């Protein structure tokens, strides 16, 4: 199976070059990966002790960050290498306070894996969730590094549990310990003969609770809302936009909308703004003097969404109307507000739980979205009840960071 896998990776490494000519996102990844080895060689000396943290993208970074912070503080002399696979993670977090050694992870060829791990010679390695690369894990299995997987989440649909992936699943034995989010993931791993597993929960709950400690205020946002009911729609895609545009254009002056698209592309942002009937403005163009006269604010920058949610009376989290994947619904939940999402959410345990608890509502089409939003707008008491359920849910699930960090530390001491 490894032979077939390596053959596929080699094909991908060839095909990705012409694809980079037509996709800016792919091009960023290709160009970035070409610089990884040279950059690391210039920054790492043989005497350095290295902790390597790997994340697929921005979501996994946010998930792993509470644990990363713990070890940065605990071991200040250790150099941290942070790697991303996706440009949407690297481009946002290449300049971070955690480490200057932030890189793209080279493609998972055997040669790349050997070279990368030889340069780092890491003392500890942490992977987040399920971005697992067989060649890297196979090479790590022959090293002295302590290797961990945190906030792991598996379903029967993961390729490790399919007939064609069971042989590759043996690389999971490379981990000294796997920390899963739920009991179901542990049971699935047990079916593969993986026994070094602990159920510790999701570190994102600890991460979003930290948001409450940040006292960031946006005067222009306060003036824009002007004490009216405000819906903040975060990490939205085209299918989400269709609902929001239709509602605002059919219901003028009923609600203030702040919309933060998942992808910031200037041409697409302008198109989106223009679909709102002369009621929208870009965040970057806001004039505080006239800001209250607008009905819709389109956020055309990154990095502020999680702070903006505190101004919302209602949140809409994007990704669930299509197949892009539901985005982080814990970020608005921590502020004690009700949440609306699309129809595709079953792969996200936190969404399933919040819907079950009554703090989140799922909609399948515009009619359901309209009815749900109107219900929240017209019933302040219901908004507060649903929001409180979400806040209590966050509080009830905190603590994974401390459990995981202490257990990893025990391994490092042995």
N, C-alpha and C positions, 0 to 999 in steps of 0.2 A: 504493500500500500504506500510506503514511503517513496518508492520508485515512481509510482503514478503521481503522487502529490508533488514531488520535485520536478517532474516533467511539466505539470500544469503551471507551477511557479515560473519555470523557465520561459514558457510560452507567454505568460503574463508580462514578464520582464521585457520581452521583445515587443509585444503589442502596445505596451503602455507608452512607448516613444512616439509613434504616430498619433496616438490619442491625445498626447500632450499638446499637439499642434492645434487642436480644435477645442480643447477645454483648458481654461485658465486655472481651474482648481487642480486638475491632474498635473499641469505643467509646474505649478508651485511645488507639488509633492516630488516630482521627478528631479527638479533642480535642487530642491532642499536635500534630498537623499544623497545626491552626488557629493555634497559638501560634508556629510556627517563624519566620515572616517578621518579626513584631514583635520577637521575642527577638533575632534576629540583627541587626536594624537598631539596636537599643539597645546592642549590644556591639561592633559593627565600625565603624571609622572609615575614610575614604577612604585615609589614609596607611598603613593596616595591610597587611602582607604575609600572605597566607592560604595555608595548605596545607589542602586538603579531602580527607578520607578517608571513603569510603563503604562500609558493610557492610550486607548484608541483615539479618543477625541475629547472635546471640551466637557461633555457630560461625565465621562469617566474621571477626568481630572478633578472636577468638583466633588465627585464621590470619594476619590482617594485623598484629597487634600487634607482632611482632618488627621489622617494617619501620617501623611508626609510631614505635616507641621510638627507632630509629636516627635518624630525622629530627628528632624532638623534641630529642634530645641534641645533634645537629649544628647545628641552627638554633634556639637557645633564644629568639630575639627574634621568630620567626614565630608568628603565631596559628594554632592548629589548630582546624578545624571537623570534628567527627565526626558523621556522619549514619547513622541506621538506618532501615530500612523497617519492620521487624517490632517489635511491642511486646516480644516475648521477648528481643530484643537491647537495645532502648532502656531498658526498665524495670530491667534488671539492671545496665546500665553507664552510666546517666545521670549518676551520680556516680562519676567515674573520675579518676585522677591525670593522665591524658594531657591533658585539656582540659576547661574548664568549658563550652565551646561545643559541647554535645552535643544534637542535635536529631533529630526525625523528618524524613525526607525527604518533602516534599510530593509528591502524586501526579504522575505524569509527563505532565502537560498541557503544551502549548507555553507557555502563559502562566506557569505555575508555574516551568518550567525557565528562562525568560528572567529572571523576577524573582529567583529564587534565585541564579543565577550573576551577575546584576548587583550584588546585595548583596555577594557574596563577592569577586568579581573575583579568583579564585584564581591564584596563581602556579604551583601544582602540584595535580593531582587524582589520587587513587589509588582505583580500584575493586578489590574483592576477589572473586575466583572467577568468578561468572557472574550477579551481580545487575546487569544492564545495562539502562538505560532509554533508549530511542531518542531522545526529545526532549531530554533532558539532554545526551546525546552529540552530537546534531546542533548544539545551541547552542554546546557547548564547541569544536566544530570551527572555529567562527568567532571564537574567543578566542585570546589569547596564552598561555594556560595550557599547561603540559606535562601530558599526560594519559596515565596508565598503568593497565594491568590486571595484577594480580599473582595468583599461584597459580591461574591460569585452568585450567579443566578442561571440555572439551567432548566430547560424544558425538554420534553421528549423529542421536540423538533430539531434540537441542536445536532449538528452532524456527528458528534461523538457517539450519539445514541442510535444512529442509523447503521445499517449493515455495512455501508461503505466507509464509515468512520470509526468503527470499533477498534481496528488495529491502530489507528492514529491516537485513539484515546489513551493508549498506554503511556503517552508522554505526560499525562496527568500525574503519574507516579513520580515525576521530577519534583513535585512540590513537597516541601517539608510539612506544610499544612495548608489546607484550603478552608477559608472562612466564608460560609454561605449566608445568603440573606434569609433563607427559609428551609424548613424541614424537607420539603419536596425535592429541593436540589440535592440535599444530603442523601436522600433515598435513591435518587437517580445515580449518583456517584457510587453508592454502595453496590448497585446492580452491575457496575463495571469492575468491582473489586477494589475501589478506592476507599480506604478506611481512615486516612488522616484528614478528617473533616470535622469542623466545628460550626454549629449554627450560632451566628453572632448578630444577625440583623444587618441593617443598611446604614452606612456611615453618613448618608445624605441627610438624615434627620438631624444629626449633630451639626452638620454643615449649615443647614438653613436656620437652625436656632441661633447660630453665631451672627446671622444677618441682623437680628434684633438689637445687637450690641452696637451696630454701626449707626451713628446719628448723622445721616446724610440728608440734607434738605434741598429741594429744588423749588426755588421761588417761582420760576416761570410755570411749573406744573401746577402749583397752588393757585396761581392767577388764572391759568387756563381752565381748571376745574370750576373755579368760582362758586364753591359750595354746592354744586349740583351733583347728582348721582353719576358716578364714573365707572365705566367698564374698561379694564385694561386687558387687551388681547396680546399674549406673548408668544413668541416663536411660531408665528403663523406662516402658513403656506397658501397656495392659490385656492385650494378648496375651502380653507377657512375664510379667506378674503371675500369669497362670493357671498357667504352668509352675512358678514359684517357690512359689506357695501350695500346689499339689498336692504338690510334693516335700517341703516342710517338714512339712506335715501328715501325710504318709505315713512320714516318716523322722525322728521326734522325737529330739532330742539327738545327731544325727549331725554337724551342722555349724552354725556360727554364720552368720547371714545379715544383711548390712547392705544395705538396699534404698533407693535414692534415685530416686524417680519423676521423670520429666521435667517434669511440670507439678505445681506446688504449689497444690492446691485443698483447703482444710481439710476439707470434707465428704467428698471423695474419699479423702483421706489416712486419715481415721477409718474409712471403709468398708474400705479396704485393710488397715489394722491389724487390724480385727475379723475378717477372713477367716482370719487365722492363729489357730489354736486356743489362745487365751489365752497365747501365748508371745511376743507382740510388744509393743513399747513405742515411743513417739515419741521422737525424739532430744531434742526440747524438754522432755520430761517426765522425762528420765533422772535417777534418784537413784543417785549413785555407790555408795552402800552396798549396794544390791541389784541393781545393773546386771548382774552376772555370772549372775544367775538367769534372765535372759531369753534367748530363743533367736534372736529377730529384732528388729532395730532399723530403724525406718522414719524416714528422714531427712526432716524437714518444714521444711527451710530450704535456701536456695540458696548457692552459692559455695564449698562445702567438698569437693565430690566428688573433684576432682582430687588434693586432699591426702589424702583417705581411702584412695585406692587403695593407698597404700604399706603399709596394714595387711592387705591381702588376700593369701591364698594362691592364690585363683582369682578371676577377674573374669568377670562376665557383662555385656555391653554391649547395651543395649536398642535397640529400633527396627527390628530385622531380622525379627522374627516377623510384623509387619504391614507397612503401606505408609507408615509415618511417616518412614522413612529411618534408616539405621544411624547411631548417634551416634559420638562420638569414641573410637575404639578405641586411639588412640596414647597417650592419657592413662594407662591401666593398663599398656600394653606397656612403657613406659619404666622401670617398676619391676621388670621381669623376672619377670612372672607369666603363666601360661597364660590364654587368653581363650576364652570361649564366646559365640557370637552366633547369631542366628536365620538363617532361610533366604534372606532377601532382602538380598544384599550385593554383587551383581555390579557395581553402579554406584560402588562404593567401592574404588579401586585398592589402597589400603593393606590392606584386608581380604582382597582377592584374593591379594595378595602374602604376607601373613602366614599365610594358610591353605596356600598353596603351600610356604612355608618350614617349616610344621609347628608353629608356635607358637599357632595359633588353630584352633578347631573350630566348624563350623556345624551346627546341628541343625534338623530340620524339624518335630518334634513332641515331645510329652512323653516318649515312650519313648526317643527319641534323646537328649533332654536328660538324663534320668535316668541312662542308661548312660554318657554322657560325663562327667557330674559325678561319678558314683561312681568312674569310672576315675581321674580326677584326685585325688579324695579318698584313694583306696586306694593310690596310687602316687606317693610323694613324689619319687622319682628322676625319674619322667616329668614331674611338675610343674616341677621344676628345669630339665630339658632343654628343655621347651617355652618356659618363661619366658626362659631364656638366648637362645633363638632370637629372641624378640621384642625383647629388649634390644639384641642385635646388629643387628637390622633397623633399629631407630631410629638407632643410631650410624652405620650405613652410608648413611643418607639425609639426614644433617644438612648444613647449609651453604648452603641456598637464600637465607636472609636476607642474608648477606654479598654474594652474587653480585648479587641484585636491587638492594640498596641502593647498591652501587658503580656499577652501570650507570645507575640513575636519577640519581645524583649527577653523572655525566658529562653527562647531558642538561641538568641545571640549570646547569652551568657554561658550556654553549655558548650 
